């Protein structure tokens, strides 16, 4: 879903490149409905290699043009949502159709994709915060392998996630760290 949002962002032809890059970057953090975006301006500035003033200017422009809306606060961080109906070839109907039409992946008879490792037994499955970080690392690897204009952003996200996972595993007792 996020990839569809990013593709739609890059189909916008009447938008400045910098503004489009910021909107695509925000889409990485969005839920499938375009909400839940809350990266800080300092983080955006570091990862996009732009000054914070530029970030603020373009965020205000995206809000003014109707591509982005403020969506409350998470602590002291302002949350945003992407207005999917404004994006080319997007909208609630398109997203729902793609979600419903998604076919299950091909399996080789034992429930997992050919070439994949069999799933871990239930007791060995990552749980909680670790599961989320492992899933995010997997997503980053997929996006980096796919290439594209945001591969560098996904690489930075992967490095940050790997550091967070390492910190989490160091804080866990040994019997839980292997999960």
N, C-alpha and C positions, 0 to 999 in steps of 0.2 A: 504494500500500500504506500509506504513512504517513497518508494522508487517511482510510483505513478505520480505522486505529488511533485517530486523533483523534476520529472520529465515534463509535466505540465508547466512548471515554473519556467523551464528553458524554452517552452513554446511561445512565451510572451515576447512579442517582437517590438512593442512600443515602450520598453522599459530600459533604463540605463543598466549597463552591464554590472556595475557595482551593486545597485539595488537588487538586481536579479540574483546575484551571488549571495547576498545577505538573505534573501527570501528562501533560496535553495538550502542554505546553511540552517536556517530555522526549521525547515521541513525535516531535517535529520532528527530533530528533537521532538517532533510532533507525534501525537497518537494518530491512528488511522483516520480519525474524524477532524484532524487539523488542530486539536486543542493540546494543552499541556506543555506548551513551549516556554521554557524558563531559563535559558542560558544567560548568565550575567553579561553585561556589556564589556567588562574587562576580559572575560574568557573569549568572547567573540572577537574582540580587538586583537588578542594574542593569536588566535587560530587563523583568522582571516588576514592578519598582517595589515590592519587598518587602525587608524587612531580612533579613540572612543567617540570623539566629536563626529567623525564621519559616520560611525555606527548609529549614533543618536539621530543625526540628520536623515539618514536613509530609513530608519525605523519610523520616524515621523512621516516621511513621504509615503511609505507603504501603507500606513494607517490612513493617511489623507486620500490616497488613491483607492482604498477599499480592499486591498489585498490582505491586510492584517488588521486585527482588532485586539485591544487590550482585554485581558480575561482575568482580571483580579490580581491578587498577590499571593505568593507562596513565601511566607515570612516577610522579608524585606525585598524579595525579588519580584519584579513585575512579570506576570505571565501574559502570553500572547496566544492568539489562535489565528490560523490561516483560514481565510474565507474561501472555501473550496469552490463555491458556486462562481466565483470571480475568475478562476483559473480556466484556461482553454481546455476543452475536452475533459473537464472534471465536473463535479457536482455530486450531490448525494446519490442520485439515481445511478450514475456511472460507478461509483464506489461500491454500492450495494450489489450491482450486477456482477462486478468483478469478484466480490467476496463470495457470492452464491455460486458463480460459475467456476470457481477454482476447483480443479479436479485433484483428487488425492494423488500423491507421487507414485510412480511405478515401483513395485516391490518385487523381490525375487522369491516370493512364496512364504518366507518366514517373517514377514512384517517389516523389513527394513530395505532401504534402497541398495541396489547392487553396488559393491565397493565400499559401503559403509561398514563400520564396526557394529556388531549387534548391540542393542541397547543394554545398559547396565541393569543388573537386578535392582528391584525396588529399593533395597536397603542401601545400595551404592549410588543412587541417584543424587545429584547435587540438590540441595534444598535451600529455600529462603534467598537471602541476599547473594549467596554464592551462585545459585542457579541463574539469577538474573545477570550477574556479571559474566558467567560462562556463555550464556545465550548472546549477550552483547558482543563478546569477543568473536563468536562464530559469525554474527552478522557483519562485523567489521571486516573479517577475513573475506567474506563473500563479496562485499562492496569493493574492497581493494583489488580482488582478483578480477572483478568486472571492469575495473578501470574507470575512466570518465573524468569529468572536470573536478569532482569532489574527492578523488582518491586521497589527496593529501590531508583533507579534513578527516576522512575515515581513519587514516594512519595515526593522526594525532589522538583521535578518540580511542583507538585501540591501545596506544601506549598508556594513556590515562587510565583506561579500564584495567589493563594488566597491572599497573601499580596499585590500584585499589584492591584488586583480587589478591595480590601478593600481601598487602597489609592485612587483609581480612584473614588469609590463611595463617599468617604469623600469629594473629591474635587468638586463633582457635586452639583448643587442646589437640594433641596429636591424633587421637582416635577419630576426630571429626575432620581434620585437615585433608585427608585423602578422599573424602566424598565429593 
